[in-house]
Amino acid sequence: MKTNLQALFVFVFIIITTTIQLSAQNDGLLKTIDSLEQSLENTLEDSVLLYTYAELYKFYRRRDLVKAKKYLDLELALCQKLGDKEQIYAAKNRLAIHHSINRELDKAKVILNELLDYYRETGNKEKQSAVLSNISTNYIERGELKMALEKQFEALRLDEEIGLKGTELGKNYFTIANILRLNEEPDGSIEWLEKARIEYHNDGAKEFEHQAIYTKGLCYLAMDSLSKAQELMEQSMDYFRSVKNIHAMSTVIRGLGNCAEAEKDYNAALKLYTESLDLSKKIGDNRREIECYLKLGEIHNARNEFKQAIPYLRKSLKLSKEKGIQIYVARLLDNLSKVLHKTGQLDEAYAIQSEYISFNDSLLIENNKVAISEIEVKYQTEKKEQEIILLEEKNKRQSLQKKAMTAGLFGLLGLLVSLFYAMRQKLKRNRIEKEKVDQELLFSQKELNLRKKELTAYALQLAHKNEILEDIKTEVKDINTSIIGNRDLQKVLNTITINQNDEDSWEIFRARFLAVHNNFETTVKEQFPNVTNNEMRLMALLKMNLNSKEIANILNISMEGVKKARYRLRKKLELQPNDSLEDLVIQI
């Protein structure tokens, strides 16, 4: 009788599990799942219970993180009771993923390192690759893109060693694409995303395929292709709605909000970001909450609703620091400083701007884009070298076989074969050398482009810093005139003036400028030996095609001062009224 009851419960379990997979949209499904857990806990065998808990966790992970954690804890407790190491570490892997989704990054990192050590000891390369991918994602959340890319390429090499295909290989491609996208390389990201999408499609993994489609939309948005971005995002949104994946829906809604914001449809953007925020709170997605608060603050700022913007930006910054998600901190500090300044909160604006400058400098060092590009080039180079080695080994084996078969009877033919082989080797060496030269040229061009981006970013940051300092200085002067003899305010004024005329900042700019235009100063001195150092600075800024306001902020002079400096420079360069000063400088 007991055996029959157990068989009946197993049958009921299979039927209900099938119902879960086929009818996820049913409103009464959650009650069915709860009753399933209560009725099966003391009646089914442990192996069936483990499967039940795992399936229930997978279901709730997209809908309710609190309930998902409940079933995960039950699964891990039962695994530890049974003492099966493989099952224990499989459950711990799900726990690490849960901590990552909930942005408990330190907890996730400890578990992931434990998993990596275990799978290295057991020699399971497939599991090592999966864990390395999760570690890479953990670094992405911390804003450490260089470490993230190193770990992901380590995972990819393992996948290639074991000949992995399909969804797992696609996940590797997807993560690499995401890192490149965050590193502002949308073109490179799209190439990896398409490789990921093909693997997902061939494996029938529709959910992952539509994640890749949505992310391609983000890349096209970064490239100002709005219509293409919206088309891809709406395509993925239709699918995620059909399967009621709330987590993915929240993500795509935020992406559509980005499109609306790019079109300056701020009302639509506010509505979409608020909808995404509500869904994120519902499932406990801290990362998406941070993004939505940030975007809501930026939209209100764009609409000159500064008082409404401040609470959103403060909330986003607080959550970013609490959860250790560093990727948005610099942007939040910069935005909050600007809004506080516009509302007259000058002391706090100055303090936050100083924090932003310090944080942004450290982040530039940590996330060196050249270093990130070097990792990708290194992977491609190693892969090509491995292919060449394998091809050489294959050719050597073929050559030995031919020699063995023809040595006694066809000596002349053997000689011809040897000569042919030597010629092939010479051609191959020439081809390898050409590929290396091409690779070096490609890397040099990438490095130059990255240096240009860093130079422009630093120049604009310098201009923005001096503009903020000048505004604060004006406000402080107004206060100072009404408070006679206030030495503290005078000290503030002196400090601001020192920061505006910071020669070290200019030397940093000059070093970065010469790294991109290394012969510029020498050429100018040869052609126009009477040019002064200040005029050389003006010519460098004109070379970067900066406007008069940006030049005035960087040189800490008025717009009228820029006009006069340009006039004097034109006279010294002996330009005619119809000659363009900018064209002359750019051609140098």
C-alpha positions in Angstrom: 0.0 0.0 0.0 2.8 2.4 0.9 4.6 1.6 -2.4 1.4 2.4 -4.3 1.0 5.7 -2.5 4.6 6.7 -3.2 4.1 5.8 -6.9 0.9 7.9 -6.9 2.7 10.9 -5.4 5.5 10.5 -8.0 3.0 10.5 -10.8 1.2 13.5 -9.3 4.6 15.3 -9.0 5.4 14.7 -12.7 2.0 15.9 -13.8 2.3 19.1 -11.7 5.9 19.7 -12.8 4.8 19.4 -16.5 2.0 21.8 -15.7 4.5 24.3 -14.3 6.6 24.2 -17.5 3.6 24.4 -19.9 1.3 26.8 -17.9 3.5 29.4 -16.3 1.0 32.1 -17.1 -1.7 30.6 -14.9 -2.7 32.9 -12.1 -3.3 30.0 -9.6 0.1 28.5 -10.3 1.9 29.8 -7.2 -0.8 28.2 -4.9 -0.3 24.9 -6.7 3.5 25.1 -6.2 3.1 25.9 -2.5 0.8 23.0 -1.9 3.2 20.8 -3.9 6.0 21.6 -1.5 3.9 21.0 1.6 2.4 17.7 0.4 5.6 16.2 -0.9 8.1 17.1 1.8 7.5 14.0 4.0 6.3 11.6 1.4 8.7 11.5 -1.5 12.2 10.1 -1.7 15.1 12.5 -1.2 16.2 12.3 -4.8 12.7 13.5 -6.0 12.7 16.2 -3.3 16.0 17.6 -4.5 14.7 17.8 -8.1 11.5 19.5 -6.8 13.4 22.1 -4.8 15.7 22.8 -7.8 12.8 23.3 -10.2 10.8 25.5 -7.8 13.9 27.7 -7.3 14.4 28.1 -11.1 10.7 29.1 -11.4 10.7 31.6 -8.6 14.1 33.1 -9.5 12.4 35.1 -12.2 9.4 36.1 -10.1 10.0 36.2 -6.4 13.6 36.1 -5.0 12.4 35.7 -1.4 10.5 32.5 -2.2 13.3 31.3 -4.5 15.8 31.6 -1.6 13.4 29.5 0.6 13.5 26.6 -1.8 17.3 27.0 -2.4 17.9 26.8 1.4 15.8 23.6 1.5 17.7 22.1 -1.3 21.1 22.9 0.2 20.2 21.6 3.6 19.0 18.3 2.1 22.2 18.0 0.0 24.4 18.5 3.1 22.3 15.9 5.0 22.9 13.4 2.2 26.6 14.2 2.0 26.8 14.1 -1.8 29.6 16.6 -2.8 28.5 17.1 -6.4 24.9 17.9 -5.3 26.2 20.2 -2.5 28.4 22.2 -4.9 25.6 22.3 -7.5 23.3 23.9 -4.9 26.1 26.2 -3.7 26.5 27.4 -7.3 22.8 28.3 -7.4 23.3 30.1 -4.1 26.2 32.2 -5.5 24.0 33.1 -8.5 21.2 34.1 -6.1 23.6 36.4 -4.1 24.7 37.9 -7.4 21.2 38.6 -8.5 20.5 40.2 -5.1 23.8 42.2 -5.5 25.4 40.6 -2.4 28.7 40.5 -4.3 31.1 39.7 -1.5 29.0 36.7 -0.4 28.8 35.5 -4.0 32.6 35.9 -4.5 33.5 33.7 -1.5 31.3 30.8 -2.7 32.5 31.1 -6.3 36.2 30.9 -5.3 35.3 27.8 -3.2 33.6 26.2 -6.2 36.5 27.0 -8.5 39.0 25.4 -6.1 36.8 22.2 -5.9 36.3 21.8 -9.7 40.0 22.4 -10.3 40.8 19.6 -7.8 38.3 17.3 -9.5 39.4 18.3 -13.0 36.0 19.2 -14.2 36.8 21.8 -16.9 33.1 22.4 -17.9 32.2 23.3 -14.3 35.4 25.4 -14.0 34.3 27.4 -17.1 30.8 28.0 -15.7 32.2 29.2 -12.4 34.8 31.5 -14.1 32.0 33.1 -16.1 30.1 33.8 -12.8 33.3 35.3 -11.3 33.6 37.5 -14.4 30.1 38.7 -13.9 30.9 39.5 -10.3 33.8 41.7 -11.4 31.5 43.4 -13.9 29.1 44.4 -11.1 32.1 45.8 -9.2 33.1 47.9 -12.2 36.5 46.0 -12.6 36.2 45.3 -16.3 39.8 44.3 -16.9 39.6 41.5 -14.4 36.2 40.5 -15.7 37.6 40.1 -19.3 40.6 38.1 -18.1 38.4 35.6 -16.2 35.9 35.3 -19.2 38.7 34.5 -21.7 40.0 31.9 -19.2 36.6 30.4 -19.3 36.4 30.5 -23.1 39.8 28.7 -23.4 38.5 25.9 -21.3 35.3 25.6 -23.4 37.4 25.5 -26.6 39.6 22.7 -25.0 36.6 20.5 -24.3 34.9 21.4 -27.6 31.8 22.9 -25.9 29.0 24.2 -28.1 25.5 25.6 -27.8 24.1 27.6 -24.8 27.1 27.3 -22.5 29.5 28.6 -25.2 27.0 31.3 -26.1 27.0 32.5 -22.5 30.8 32.9 -22.8 30.4 35.0 -25.9 27.6 37.0 -24.4 29.6 38.0 -21.3 32.6 39.1 -23.4 30.2 41.2 -25.5 28.7 42.8 -22.4 32.2 43.7 -21.1 33.1 45.4 -24.4 29.8 47.2 -24.4 30.4 48.6 -20.9 33.9 49.6 -22.1 32.2 51.7 -24.9 33.1 49.4 -27.8 29.7 48.7 -29.3 31.1 47.5 -32.7 33.2 44.8 -31.1 30.3 43.9 -28.7 27.9 43.3 -31.6 30.2 40.8 -33.2 30.4 38.7 -30.0 26.6 39.1 -29.5 25.9 37.7 -32.9 28.1 34.7 -32.2 26.3 34.2 -28.9 22.8 34.5 -30.6 23.7 31.8 -33.2 24.8 29.4 -30.4 21.6 30.0 -28.5 19.4 29.7 -31.6 21.1 26.4 -32.6 20.5 25.1 -29.1 16.8 26.2 -29.0 17.6 28.6 -26.0 15.0 31.2 -26.9 15.3 33.1 -23.6 19.0 33.6 -23.9 18.7 34.4 -27.7 16.3 37.3 -26.8 18.7 38.5 -24.1 21.4 38.8 -26.8 18.9 40.5 -29.2 18.1 43.1 -26.5 21.8 43.7 -25.7 22.4 44.3 -29.4 19.7 47.0 -29.1 21.7 48.7 -26.4 24.8 48.7 -28.6 22.8 50.3 -31.5 21.5 52.8 -29.1 25.1 53.7 -28.1 25.8 54.2 -31.8 22.7 56.5 -32.2 20.8 54.1 -34.4 17.5 54.6 -32.5 15.1 52.9 -34.9 17.3 49.7 -35.0 17.7 49.8 -31.2 13.9 50.1 -30.6 13.1 47.4 -33.1 15.4 44.9 -31.4 14.2 45.8 -27.9 10.5 45.5 -28.8 11.2 42.1 -30.4 12.7 40.8 -27.2 10.0 42.5 -25.1 7.3 40.6 -26.9 9.0 37.3 -26.1 9.6 38.1 -22.4 6.0 39.2 -22.0 4.8 35.9 -23.5 6.8 33.9 -20.9 6.1 36.3 -18.0 9.8 36.8 -17.2 9.4 39.8 -14.9 13.2 40.2 -14.4 13.9 40.4 -18.1 10.8 42.6 -18.7 12.1 45.1 -16.2 15.5 45.2 -18.0 14.0 45.8 -21.5 11.5 48.4 -20.2 14.5 50.4 -18.9 16.2 50.0 -22.3 13.1 51.4 -24.0 13.2 54.3 -21.5 16.8 54.9 -22.8 15.4 55.1 -26.4 12.7 57.6 -25.3 15.2 59.7 -23.5 17.5 59.8 -26.5 14.5 61.1 -28.5 14.0 63.7 -25.7 10.5 62.3 -25.1 10.9 62.8 -21.3 7.3 62.1 -20.4 7.5 58.6 -22.0 11.0 58.0 -20.5 9.7 58.9 -16.9 6.8 56.5 -17.3 9.0 53.6 -18.6 11.7 54.1 -15.9 9.0 54.2 -13.2 7.5 51.0 -14.5 10.9 49.3 -14.6 11.6 50.5 -11.0 8.3 49.1 -9.7 9.1 45.7 -11.3 12.7 45.8 -9.9 11.4 46.4 -6.4 8.9 43.6 -6.8 11.5 41.0 -7.5 14.3 42.6 -5.4 16.7 43.5 -8.2 19.0 46.1 -6.6 21.0 46.7 -9.7 18.0 47.6 -11.8 16.7 49.8 -8.9 20.0 51.7 -8.9 19.8 52.3 -12.7 16.2 53.4 -12.5 16.7 55.9 -9.7 19.7 57.3 -11.6 17.7 57.7 -14.8 14.7 59.3 -13.0 17.1 61.8 -11.5 18.7 62.5 -14.8 15.3 63.0 -16.5 14.2 65.5 -13.9 17.5 67.3 -14.2 17.1 67.5 -18.0 13.6 69.1 -17.3 15.2 71.6 -14.9 13.2 70.0 -12.0 16.3 70.0 -9.8 14.5 69.5 -6.4 12.7 66.4 -7.8 16.0 65.0 -9.2 18.0 65.2 -5.9 16.1 62.4 -3.9 16.4 60.0 -6.8 20.2 60.6 -7.3 20.8 60.3 -3.5 18.9 57.0 -3.3 20.8 55.6 -6.3 24.2 56.7 -4.9 23.3 55.2 -1.4 22.3 51.9 -2.9 25.4 51.8 -5.2 27.7 52.2 -2.2 25.8 49.8 0.1 25.7 47.0 -2.5 29.3 47.7 -3.8 28.2 48.3 -7.3 30.9 50.8 -8.4 30.0 51.1 -12.1 27.6 54.0 -11.6 29.2 55.9 -8.7 31.3 58.3 -10.8 28.3 59.2 -12.9 26.1 59.7 -9.8 28.6 61.9 -8.1 29.0 64.1 -11.1 25.2 64.5 -11.6 24.5 65.1 -7.9 27.2 67.7 -7.8 25.7 69.6 -10.7 22.1 69.5 -9.3 23.1 70.6 -5.8 25.0 73.5 -7.4 21.9 74.5 -9.3 19.8 74.5 -6.1 22.4 76.7 -4.3 23.8 74.0 -2.0 27.3 75.1 -2.8 29.3 73.5 0.1 27.9 70.0 -0.6 28.3 70.5 -4.4 32.0 71.3 -4.0 32.6 68.3 -1.7 30.8 65.9 -4.0 32.6 67.3 -7.1 35.9 66.7 -5.3 34.9 63.2 -4.5 33.9 62.7 -8.2 37.3 63.9 -9.5 39.2 61.6 -7.0 36.9 58.6 -7.8 37.0 59.1 -11.5 40.8 59.3 -11.6 41.1 56.0 -9.7 38.6 54.4 -12.0 40.4 55.5 -15.1 43.6 53.8 -13.8 41.7 50.6 -12.7 39.7 50.2 -16.0 42.5 51.1 -18.4 40.8 50.7 -21.8 44.1 49.9 -23.5 44.7 47.1 -21.1 41.2 45.7 -21.7 41.8 45.8 -25.5 45.2 44.1 -25.0 43.4 41.1 -23.3 41.1 40.6 -26.3 44.1 40.9 -28.7 46.1 38.5 -26.6 43.3 35.9 -26.7 43.0 36.2 -30.5 46.8 36.0 -30.9 47.1 32.9 -28.7 44.2 31.3 -30.6 45.9 32.0 -33.9 49.2 30.7 -32.7 47.6 27.5 -31.4 45.9 27.0 -34.8 49.3 27.5 -36.5 51.0 24.9 -34.2 48.2 22.4 -34.8 48.5 22.9 -38.6 52.3 22.5 -38.5 52.0 19.3 -36.5 49.4 18.0 -39.0 51.6 18.8 -41.9 54.6 17.2 -40.3 52.6 13.9 -39.8 51.5 14.0 -43.4 55.0 14.6 -44.6 56.4 11.6 -42.5 53.7 9.3 -43.8 54.5 10.2 -47.4 58.2 9.7 -46.9 57.7 6.3 -45.3 55.5 5.1 -48.2 57.8 6.4 -51.0 61.4 6.2 -49.5 62.5 3.0 -51.2 60.9 3.2 -54.6 60.5 6.9 -55.4 63.7 8.7 -54.2 63.3 11.4 -56.8 59.7 11.9 -55.9 60.7 12.0 -52.2 63.2 14.8 -53.1 60.5 16.7 -54.9 58.1 16.3 -52.0 60.8 17.6 -49.6 61.4 20.6 -51.7 57.6 21.2 -51.9 57.3 20.9 -48.2 60.2 23.4 -47.7 58.5 25.9 -50.0 55.2 25.5 -48.1 57.0 26.1 -44.8 58.6 29.2 -46.2 55.3 30.5 -47.5 53.7 29.7 -44.2 56.4 31.6 -42.3 55.9 34.5 -44.6 52.2 34.3 -44.0 52.7 34.1 -40.2 55.0 37.2 -40.3 52.4 39.1 -42.4 49.7 38.2 -39.9 51.8 39.3 -37.0 52.5 42.7 -38.8 48.8 43.1 -39.5 48.0 42.3 -35.9 50.5 44.8 -34.6 49.1 47.5 -37.0 45.5 46.7 -35.8 46.6 46.9 -32.2 48.5 50.2 -32.8 45.4 51.7 -34.4 43.2 50.5 -31.5 45.6 51.9 -29.0 45.7 55.3 -30.8 41.9 55.5 -30.9 41.7 54.7 -27.2 44.3 57.4 -26.4 42.2 59.9 -28.4 39.1 59.0 -26.4 41.0 59.4 -23.1 42.5 62.8 -24.3 39.1 64.1 -25.2 37.5 62.8 -21.9 40.3 64.4 -19.9 40.0 67.8 -21.7 36.3 67.9 -21.2 36.7 66.9 -17.5 39.2 69.7 -17.0 36.9 72.2 -18.7 34.0 71.0 -16.6 36.0 71.1 -13.4 37.1 74.7 -14.0 33.6 75.8 -15.0 32.1 74.4 -11.7 34.9 76.0 -9.7 34.3 79.3 -11.4 30.6 79.2 -10.6 31.3 78.3 -7.0 34.0 81.1 -6.8 31.4 83.6 -8.1 28.9 82.5 -5.5 31.5 82.7 -2.7 32.6 86.2 -3.8 29.0 87.3 -3.6 28.9 85.9 0.0 32.3 87.4 0.8 31.2 91.0 -0.1 28.4 90.8 2.4 30.6 89.4 5.2 33.5 91.8 5.7 36.7 90.3 7.0 35.7 86.7 6.7 39.0 84.9 6.4 37.6 81.5 6.0 35.7 82.5 2.8 38.9 84.1 1.5 40.8 80.8 2.1 38.1 79.0 0.1 38.5 81.6 -2.7 42.3 81.1 -2.7 41.9 77.3 -2.8 39.6 77.5 -5.7 42.0 79.8 -7.6 44.9 77.4 -7.0 42.8 74.5 -8.3 41.8 76.6 -11.4 45.4 77.4 -12.2 46.7 73.9 -11.5 49.8 73.5 -13.6 49.9 69.7 -12.9 46.6 69.2 -14.6 47.9 71.0 -17.7 51.0 68.8 -17.7 48.9 65.7 -17.5 46.8 67.0 -20.5 50.0 67.9 -22.4 51.4 64.4 -21.9 48.2 62.8 -23.1 48.0 65.2 -26.1 51.6 64.5 -27.2 50.9 60.7 -26.9 48.4 61.2 -29.7 50.0 64.1 -31.6 53.7 63.4 -30.8 55.2 65.7 -33.5 52.8 68.7 -33.0 55.0 71.0 -30.9 58.1 70.3 -32.9 56.4 71.1 -36.2 54.9 74.3 -34.8 58.3 75.5 -33.5 59.8 74.7 -36.9 57.2 76.6 -38.9 56.4 79.4 -36.4 59.4 79.9 -34.1 57.9 83.0 -32.5 54.9 81.1 -31.0 54.8 81.5 -27.1 53.9 78.7 -24.6 50.5 80.2 -24.1 49.8 80.3 -27.8 51.1 76.7 -28.1 48.4 75.8 -25.5 45.7 77.5 -27.5 46.8 75.8 -30.7 46.7 72.4 -28.9 43.1 73.0 -27.8 42.2 74.2 -31.4 43.8 71.0 -32.7 41.2 69.0 -30.6 38.4 71.0 -32.2 37.1 72.3 -28.8 34.7 75.3 -28.8 35.5 78.7 -27.4 33.7 78.1 -24.1 35.6 74.9 -23.4 38.9 76.6 -24.3 38.0 79.5 -22.0 37.3 77.0 -19.1 40.5 75.0 -19.6 42.7 78.2 -19.9 40.8 79.9 -17.1 40.1 83.0 -19.1 37.0 84.8 -20.4 35.4 84.3 -23.8 36.6 87.8 -24.7 40.1 86.7 -23.7 39.9 83.7 -26.0 38.8 86.0 -28.9 41.8 88.3 -28.3 44.2 85.3 -28.0 42.9 84.0 -31.3 43.3 87.4 -33.0 46.9 87.8 -31.8 47.7 84.2 -32.9 46.3 84.9 -36.4 48.5 88.0 -36.7 51.6 86.0 -35.6 50.8 83.2 -38.1 50.3 85.9 -40.8 46.8 84.6 -41.8 44.6 86.5 -44.2 41.0 87.4 -43.3 39.6 84.6 -45.4 42.1 82.0 -44.0 40.8 79.6 -41.3 42.9 79.4 -38.1 41.3 76.0 -37.2 42.0 74.5 -40.6 45.7 75.5 -40.4 46.1 74.1 -36.9 44.4 70.8 -37.7 46.6 70.3 -40.7 49.8 70.6 -38.7 
